[in-house]
Amino acid sequence: MSEFFNHVIEGLSKKDKKLNPKWFYDYEGSKIFEQITKLDEYYITRTEIDILKKNQDEISKCIGEHATIIEPGAGAGEKIKILIKSLKKPELYVPSDISKTYIRDIATKLEKALPNIKIEPWVFDFQSNEKIPSHIYQKKNLTTFFPGSTIGNFEPLDAINFLKKVKNQFYSDKIIIGVDLIKEKKILERAYNDALGVTSKFNKNILKRMNKELNADLNLDFFKHDAIFNKKKSRIEMRLISQKKQHINIGQTSFLFQDQEIIHTENSYKYSLDMFKNLAKDAGWSVAKIWVDKNKLFSVQFLIHQ
């Protein structure tokens, strides 16, 4: 059976049902997430882009010349275009994503926008133990670019392990990373419960994939999207809530859902600057520079390996 199938069966067999958020990201899920980044409520993308634009010269100096940029979970391309266009004599850009179709599409578009740098797409699950190809890690000045609030999708211990992987698997000594900051609950919950329902569509895409790829028989209308801020754990919790008592079948396996039973699909941790500094330190990294927007919604941070 596929890894997707095994993860779903394992997750739904738990007392507190959960699914791994990496399975949002087939081609369709990646395109839906692009729509999310353009929503009025979703402050993260536009705020980070503004930080990158305003501080691009300083960020470029931190990275240095002849850089190879590795971007695990590469996005639509606007942020990386800002970064690479600011660099002096960049050598190689390695965008990666779990979806082969999506990452090749992104690489093709960026080749036109960034003609002065070689682009080599890499189909890669950054939760795996796979190492970057040797012809890439042999290059000098490897810098990992990890924008957005993706680091917040990891449990704190998993975030530490991921930052360790950046050194051990990507051989990077530098990271430019986006870190979402703690803020008002109202702002946070609006960002994940948009009025147009795009985030709901994104959350339910994992159910759609289960129907399409795992021979499941879920009715998407029988599940409701919801996202709340858990202040104690400093994280947004994204869930799918069963709207009735129901049985669902995935292949030959059946699951009973009670009315209002929750599937926990994703977390998005929010950090203070000190909280993230301590987390990075536990992973072997030092925060060398921080750029924050005027409203202190979001940060872009430059880490160097200790």
Secondary structure, DSSP 4 states (H G I P E B T S, - for coil): --HHHHHHHHHHTSSS-B--GGGG-SHHHHHHHHHHTTSSS-HHHHHHHHHHHHTHHHHHHHH-SS-EEEETT--SSHHHHHHHHHSSS--EEEEEES-HHHHHHHHHHHHHH-TTSEE--EE--TTS-PPPPHHHHTSSSEEEEE-TTGGGGS-HHHHHHHHHHHHHTT--SEEEEEEEBP--HHHHHHHHS-TT-HHHHHHHHHHHHHHHHH-B---GGGEEEEEEEETTTTEEEEEEEESS-EEEEETTEEEEE-TT-EEEEEEEE-B-HHHHHHHHHHTTEEEEEEEE-TT--EEEEEEEE-
